[in-house]
Amino acid sequence: MFKLMLDCSGHRGFINHCCFSDDDVARELGVYWLIEADDNDDEDAVPVPVFLTHRSGPSKKARKPSFHERTLAALRAERKLFDKAFPNPSLPDNLQANLENLARLIGLDEIEQKLIGFCSLMNTDTLLDDCCNQLGYIGFKAMRRPAPLSKAERNDRQLLAGCCLPRPIAADLMVVGL
């Protein structure tokens, strides 16, 4: 759930101005206490990283971090604690055994097994499903994040597309009939 919120930008829809869009997910992620701390206006209750209290503007006074910044800092801290406690989380034993049997029967590779396992968990765990819903609709283009192209590869693609052919090359291609 931390990966969905932090790595896949689920926090954008999850963290509102001074509350969460789903309180149950906030409780599961361990950040619901921020609402109570914000209501009490208890600055000491919220551990805030130093970089969030930087001085800005002409007055050079330290600004109070926003609810969004404090929540992201708390999510990252909770994730570190989770990663220490569970360095290699795995699927439940019975689900893993069923996936391995299914893989042998129909020839699934490791990635397909992980996808089916995740979908199975998502359909049985309502909190994981709610957390996934925070991502909203993800189109095919958003799922395919191509690796950045080097400058030479971009130039090659532009040349192939005919976008920026130098004048002499364009003239030669016209003569040849391309």
Salt bridges, closest charged atoms under 4 A:
ASP7 OD1 - ARG79 NH1 2.91
ASP24 OD1 - ARG27 NH1 3.40
ASP38 OD1 - ARG70 NH2 2.96
ASP41 OD1 - LYS64 NZ 2.96
GLU69 OE2 - ARG63 NH2 2.79
ASP83 OD2 - ARG79 NE 3.78
GLU110 OE2 - LYS114 NZ 3.55
